[in-house]
Every structure is written in C-alpha cells, then in structure tokens.
Amino acid sequence: MLKLYVGNKNYSSWSMRPWVLLKQAGIPFEEVMVRFDSFAPGSTFRHTMDPISPTGKVPLLQDGDLAVWDTLAIAEYLAEQYPEHHLWPQDVSARARARSICAEMHSGFGNLRSQCPMNIEASLPGTGALIWRDKPGVRSDVARLVAMWQELLREHGGPMLFGDFSIADAYYAPICMRLKTYALPVPTQIAAYVARVCALPGVQAWISDALAENDFLDFEEPHRLRRE
C-alpha cells in the first residue's frame, strides 16, 4: 500500500495537496503523521524524515522501495499509476493548462503564501484586513488567482476548475483555506468555488483532522501569541 508522510494538518499546505488528492480520488494509502516539533538538525521531525527523504521534508510518498518527494512529482506519479482515476483532465489542452497552473502555484504566489500562512483552525479576518490594506503583493496575487479561476470556471462550466475534480483543485485547496482564514475579499463566483472545494469529502476530512490536532506551534504562528 502507498504510504504518505505528512506534517501537521493545520499548518502543512504542501502535505494537504497529495493527501486530499488521494482521499478525494479514493486511492487507498497509509498516512504517517510527522509532527512539526522543529526543523532543526536533531529534531524529532528531522530524525524521522532525513533517513527516508533527500530533502528532509514532507510530503513524501513511499510505494514499496520507491520514495517520491515534491508535490508535483507525487501528483504525476499518482496520475501515471492510477490512470483510471483521471487525476489530470482527459483533454490534452486542458491537461496542459492544468499542469501549467499547478506549476504556477508551485513556484508563485509568494506574497500570499508568506503573508497568509495556512492556519485552518484560526479565524483572522482582522489580520487579513490589515494585510490586504498594507501588502500590495498580496492584492496582486489574489487578483491573479481571481482572474485564473474565473476564466477556468467559465470555460469548463465548473463545479471544479476543469469541470470534474482534478489535481489542480487539490493543488489550490490550501489557497482556499487561506482565503477563508484571512477573509480576503474575492468576487461571489470565487467565494462559491472556495465553498465547493471546502465541501469536498477529501477536504472536509483534512479540515476535521486539522481542527482535532489542538496543537499550537509558535514558529508557524506569525499573527497570534496563543490559540484562541
């Protein structure tokens, strides 16, 4: 059986992507939770991950003796191993577009990701309002997201970015969490897409686990001194 190593579900946006993809697609896997105690050498996290991952990071997918790291590589591997699940869109043009927007997520949106770290348990509308006022890079990133999602939803008719659920929706699920946590202003059509993503069974399962962690990690909390 596949084995997926993930970090804290409240904070680990990179772990969320392949976990939601597997869960939503109904592909059996074993989850291994590796808590974020620290990323320093000698930490329990590094002690667990360093022997099995060349990067020492999560997520990591194990399939027998094979280790696959990096979320894009994991997604591509799963798409190849489970073609019957149609994890990428079947149309060649749509598939290329889906790969493009996943690559853009992988390397872009740095302002939004750094200023609004994923924190599913928290509700930070006041913080979000200040970030929106003071951080033009965040406004620019959200504008790009809105334009991208509006175009895809219009072209493919929804409910997901390419019609049916795909890797692209799993890839942007953590962004949906950020928009929700920080209450960043988006058009009604985009808010509706965020709500549909949050309602997916795979995403609901991840959110439920995140809320149950009851873990407050100060190095993941730039906006709070304590859990409220």
N, C-alpha and C positions, 0 to 999 in steps of 0.2 A: 504493500500500500504506500501511496505517496505520503511523505512527511513534510510538514511546513512549519518552519521555525518563525515565530512572530514575537514582537515586543508588546509592551503594554497597549491594550486596545484603545484606551482613552487618548493616547498620545501618538501612537505609531502609524502615521499616514501611509508610509511605504508598505508596512505589513498589511494594512487594510486592503490594498488593491488585490493581491493574489488570493487572499483569504475569501473576500467577497466573490471574486470570480469563481473559485472552486465551489463555494457554498451555493451560489445562485445557479450555477450550471449543474449542480447535483453530482459532482465528481467526488467520490469518497477520498478522504485524506485524514491523516492523523495530525492534530495540532500539537506543537510543542511551544509552550509559553516560556519566554526567557525575559524575566522582569528587568526593567531598566534600573539597576541599582547605581551604576556608574558606567562610563565608557572608558575609564582609565585602565591602564595595564594593571592586572591583578584583581580587578573587579570580578564578581561572580558572572556578570554578563560576558566579559571578555574571556573568562576562563571556560565558559560554555561554548562560545562561538568561534574563538580563534582556532581550535583544532579542526573544525569542520568547514570553515569558510575562509577563503583567502583575504576577504575584506574585513572579517570580524564583525559583520553587520547582519541585521535582519532586514527583509525576509530572506530565507534560504529554503529552497525546495530540494528534498532528497528523494530520489527514485532509485531504490536499491543502492548501488555503489556510486551512482551519479549524483553530484551536487550541482545545482543551478542557482546562481545568485543574480541579483539585479532584477527588478520587477519586469522590465521589458523582455529580458531573456526568459524569465519564468512564464510570462504570458505566451510568448512564441512557442516555447516547448509544449505547453499545455494544448495550444491550438494544433500542433503537429501530432501530438499523441492521442488527442480526442477529437478528430475531425467531425465526428457525428454530432458534436455539440455546437458547431458553427460559432465558435467564440469570436472570430472575425466576421464581418459581413461577407456574404457569399459573392456579391457583385464585385468585380475586380477594381472598378473605380472607387466604389465605396470603401473597399478594403484598404486601398492605398491611402485614402483620405483618413480613415480611422487610424492607420499606423502613423500618419503624419501628426494628427492631433495628440496621440499618445506620446510621441517623441517630443512634441512641443511642451507637453506637461512635464515630461521627464527633465527637460533642460531649462524650462522657462518659468514664468510667474514667480520669480524670486522675491519680489516685493511682498506679494500677498502671502507667500509661504513663510517668509521670515517675520513679518509684522503680525500675522494672524496664525500662529501655530495651532495645529489641530488640538482641540480640547473638548471632547464630546460632552463630558459631564458639565462643563461650565456654561453659563449664560452671561455674555459680556457685551450687551448692547451699548452701554455707555462707553466702554473701551473702544468698541467698533466705531462709534460716532466720532470719537477723537481721532482715531486712525484715519477715518475717511476724510476728516477735515484737514489733517496735517500731513498726510502722506500721499502726494500726487502719484507716486509709483503704484500704490495700491489701487487708486482710482483707475489708472491706466490698465493694470492687469485685469480688473473686473470688467472694464469696457471691452477688452479683447475677448474675455470669456462670454460676455453677453452677445457680442457680435457673432462669435463662433457658434454658440448654442442656438441662437435664433435662426441662423442660416441652415444648420443641420436639421433642426426640428421642422422647419418649413419644407425643406427638400424631401425629407423622409417621412413626414407626417406623424412622428412620434410613435409611441409614447417615450421611447428612448432616443438617443442621438441618431442612431441608424435604423430606427424602426423597432426592431427587437433588441433585447439586452445583448450587449457585446462587451469586449474588453474595454472599449472606450468608456462605457458607463462605469465599469469598475474602477477605471483609472481616474475618473473625475469624482468618484464618490467622496474622497476626503475633502475636495474643494467644496462640495455641497455641505459637508459638516462645518467647514469654516464659515461659509456664508450664513449658516444657521446660528452658530455660536456667537458670532460678532454682529449679527443682524445687519449685514451690509446691504445697502439699497440696490435692488435689482427690479427689472420690469416684472409684471404679473406673469407673463409667459415663462420667464426663467424661474421665478419662485415656484410655479406649478411643477416644472421639471425637477427642481430640488426636492419638492414634496414627494414626487413619484419615486425618485431614487431612494429617499429615506424610507419609503414604504415597501421597498423590495424585501422579500423574506431574508435574503442573504445579508442585506444591510441592517435590517432590524435585529438579526441575530448578533451581528457585531456590536451594534449600539447597546443591546441588552447586556452583553458581556462587559462592555466598557463601563457602563453605569454600575455594574456589580463589583468592580475592582476595589473601590474605596481606597485608592492609592493617590497620595499627593506627593509629587516629585518636584522639589523646588527648582531644579535645573531645567524643567520643562514648563515652568510657570512664570513667564516674564511679566504677567499682568496681575498676579494675585499673591498675597502672602500666606493664604490659607484656603482650604476648601470651604465653600460657603453652603 
